[in-house]
Amino acid sequence: MAKNDKLLFIIPAYNEEENILKVVNTINNYKKKSQQKYDLIVINDGSSDNTERILTENRIPHIRLIHNLGIGGAVQTGYRYALENDYDIAIQYDGDGQHDIQYAEKIIAPILNGEADMVIGSRFIDKNSNSFKSSFVRRIGIKLISFVIKFKTNKMIYDTTSGFRAINKKVMETFVDDYPIEYPEPISTVHALQKNYKVKEVPVEMHERKGGKSSITSWKSIYYMINVILSILIVERKCNK
């Protein structure tokens, strides 16, 4: 691994007052033990709670978005920041405490070794994993989305909605100009595959969110699944033009 690579954690956060400080402290503690040098940037996505105050009072590097852009807009903002500041790898890491920092180096390793342009942390490729795998309805939805991505790109992606992922600078340059605002994880994966980027999954553990409340209910999961599938099916190969 190249120790001189510049690595950035991008942490999208919307109303994460209960979690954001714990997440940032977890990353900072991990940095002290890691051989890699990491920076981080929180994208405060128009939070209406105390997220901004917590970030400011604790001097946590962050970008404040005046309006809520959603996960896609927040992550794209992070990619733009990473590219403008010459980072080699950007790691998306959710602000709700679900991701396990111990897998960070496992996620970046295939990029550092030249094996991948994008790496997705997957809950579903290690059958012996005790990882939190979301609700039954969402797991069914993820399997269906996997099938549709395979149909569209001829590549099986098992954890299609994972927000624990890393990309290199080449992919960053693409996503800064063209990143899906709706359903960003599965649709951006399709875009990357259509552009012939090397996409790899590695097994990771995830946890239930530490605090706060997810906006995803069972009926929203069904609505999400249907719309993601339709969106994937109508994705054009414009990124290859």
C-alpha positions in Angstrom: 0.0 0.0 0.0 1.1 3.5 -0.8 1.4 5.5 2.4 1.5 8.8 0.5 -2.0 8.5 -0.9 -4.4 11.2 0.3 -7.5 9.6 1.8 -10.7 11.3 2.7 -13.7 10.1 4.7 -16.9 11.8 3.4 -19.6 11.7 6.0 -23.1 12.8 4.9 -25.2 13.8 7.9 -28.8 14.9 8.1 -30.2 15.4 11.6 -27.5 13.2 13.2 -27.1 15.1 16.5 -27.2 11.8 18.4 -24.5 10.1 16.3 -22.2 12.5 14.5 -19.8 13.2 17.4 -19.4 9.5 18.2 -18.8 8.7 14.5 -16.2 11.4 14.1 -14.4 10.3 17.4 -14.4 6.7 16.2 -12.7 7.7 13.0 -10.2 9.9 14.8 -9.3 7.1 17.2 -8.9 4.7 14.3 -6.5 7.1 12.5 -4.2 7.1 15.5 -3.7 3.3 15.1 -3.7 3.1 11.3 -0.6 3.2 9.0 -2.6 5.2 6.6 -3.2 8.9 6.9 -6.9 9.9 6.8 -8.7 13.2 6.7 -12.5 13.7 7.1 -15.2 16.1 6.0 -18.8 16.0 7.3 -21.4 17.2 4.8 -24.2 18.7 7.0 -27.1 18.2 4.6 -29.4 21.0 5.8 -29.9 19.6 9.2 -32.7 21.2 11.3 -31.5 19.7 14.7 -28.2 20.5 16.6 -25.9 18.8 14.1 -24.4 22.1 13.0 -23.8 23.3 16.5 -22.1 20.1 17.5 -19.8 20.2 14.4 -18.9 23.9 15.0 -18.3 23.6 18.8 -16.1 20.6 18.3 -14.2 22.1 15.4 -15.0 19.2 13.1 -14.2 19.9 9.4 -17.5 20.2 7.6 -19.5 21.8 4.8 -22.9 23.2 5.7 -25.5 22.9 3.0 -28.3 25.5 3.4 -30.9 23.2 2.0 -31.3 19.4 2.3 -30.1 17.9 -1.0 -30.5 14.3 0.0 -27.7 11.7 0.2 -26.8 12.0 -3.5 -26.3 15.8 -3.3 -24.4 15.6 0.0 -22.0 12.9 -1.3 -21.5 14.6 -4.6 -20.5 17.8 -2.6 -18.0 15.6 -0.7 -16.6 14.3 -4.0 -16.2 17.8 -5.3 -14.3 18.8 -2.1 -12.1 15.7 -2.4 -11.2 16.4 -6.0 -10.6 20.1 -5.5 -8.2 19.2 -2.6 -6.4 16.5 -4.6 -7.4 13.5 -2.6 -6.6 10.1 -4.2 -9.4 8.1 -2.5 -12.7 9.1 -1.1 -14.5 6.9 1.4 -18.2 7.3 1.9 -19.0 6.6 5.5 -22.5 7.2 6.9 -23.1 9.5 9.9 -25.5 7.2 11.7 -23.0 4.8 13.3 -23.9 1.8 11.2 -20.5 1.4 9.5 -17.6 -0.4 11.2 -14.4 1.7 11.0 -12.3 -1.5 11.3 -13.1 -2.3 7.7 -11.8 0.9 6.3 -8.4 -0.4 5.2 -10.1 -3.5 3.7 -12.2 -1.3 1.6 -9.4 0.9 0.3 -6.9 -2.0 -0.3 -8.2 -3.1 -3.7 -7.9 0.5 -4.9 -4.4 1.0 -3.5 -3.4 -2.3 -5.1 -4.8 -1.3 -8.5 -7.5 -4.1 -8.4 -10.5 -1.8 -8.4 -11.7 1.8 -9.1 -14.7 1.4 -6.8 -15.0 -0.8 -3.8 -18.3 -1.6 -2.0 -18.5 -2.8 1.6 -20.9 -5.8 1.4 -23.0 -7.5 4.1 -24.0 -10.3 1.8 -20.9 -12.0 0.3 -19.7 -13.6 3.6 -22.5 -16.0 4.6 -20.8 -16.5 8.0 -21.1 -12.8 8.8 -23.0 -11.8 11.9 -23.5 -8.4 10.4 -26.7 -6.4 10.8 -28.4 -6.9 7.4 -31.4 -4.6 7.6 -35.1 -5.7 7.6 -36.5 -8.7 5.7 -38.4 -6.4 3.2 -35.2 -4.4 2.5 -33.2 -7.6 2.0 -35.7 -8.9 -0.6 -35.5 -5.5 -2.3 -31.7 -5.6 -2.4 -31.8 -9.0 -4.0 -34.2 -7.9 -6.7 -32.1 -4.8 -7.4 -29.0 -7.1 -7.6 -30.8 -9.1 -10.2 -31.7 -6.0 -12.3 -28.1 -4.7 -12.1 -26.9 -8.0 -13.3 -29.4 -7.9 -16.2 -28.3 -4.4 -17.1 -24.5 -4.7 -16.7 -23.7 -8.4 -16.6 -22.1 -7.9 -13.2 -23.5 -9.2 -9.9 -23.5 -6.6 -7.1 -24.8 -8.2 -3.9 -25.1 -5.2 -1.5 -26.6 -2.7 -3.9 -27.6 -0.1 -1.3 -24.4 -0.1 0.8 -23.2 3.4 1.6 -19.8 2.1 2.9 -17.7 2.5 -0.3 -14.6 4.0 -1.7 -13.6 5.4 -5.1 -10.4 6.5 -6.7 -9.7 9.9 -8.4 -10.7 8.7 -11.8 -14.2 7.8 -10.6 -14.4 11.0 -8.6 -13.9 13.0 -11.7 -16.9 11.3 -13.3 -19.1 11.6 -10.2 -18.4 15.3 -9.7 -20.0 16.0 -13.0 -22.6 13.3 -13.1 -23.9 11.7 -9.9 -27.5 10.5 -9.3 -29.4 12.6 -6.8 -32.1 9.9 -6.4 -31.1 6.3 -5.4 -27.4 7.3 -5.6 -25.8 4.0 -4.4 -27.4 1.5 -6.9 -27.6 4.0 -9.8 -24.0 5.3 -9.4 -22.8 1.6 -9.3 -24.6 1.1 -12.7 -23.0 4.2 -14.1 -19.5 3.0 -12.9 -20.0 -0.4 -14.5 -21.3 1.0 -17.7 -18.2 3.2 -17.9 -16.1 0.0 -17.5 -14.7 1.0 -14.1 -13.5 -2.0 -12.0 -16.0 -2.5 -9.2 -15.4 -4.9 -6.4 -17.2 -5.9 -3.2 -15.5 -6.8 0.0 -17.2 -8.3 3.1 -17.8 -5.9 6.0 -19.8 -5.9 9.2 -22.5 -3.3 9.8 -24.5 -2.3 12.9 -27.9 -0.9 13.7 -27.9 2.8 13.9 -26.7 4.0 17.4 -29.3 6.7 17.8 -31.9 8.8 16.0 -34.5 7.4 13.6 -34.2 6.0 10.1 -36.6 7.6 7.6 -37.0 4.2 5.8 -40.2 2.4 6.7 -41.4 -0.9 5.3 -43.7 0.7 2.8 -41.0 3.2 1.8 -38.7 0.3 1.2 -41.1 -1.2 -1.3 -41.6 2.2 -2.9 -37.8 2.6 -3.0 -37.3 -0.8 -4.5 -39.8 -0.3 -7.3 -38.4 3.1 -8.2 -34.8 1.9 -8.1 -35.5 -1.0 -10.5 -37.4 1.3 -12.9 -34.5 3.8 -12.8 -31.9 1.2 -13.5 -33.9 -0.2 -16.4 -34.1 3.2 -18.1 -30.5 4.2 -17.4 -28.9 5.0 -20.8 -25.3 4.3 -21.6 -24.7 8.1 -21.8 -21.6 7.8 -19.6 -19.9 5.9 -22.4 -20.4 8.6 -25.0 
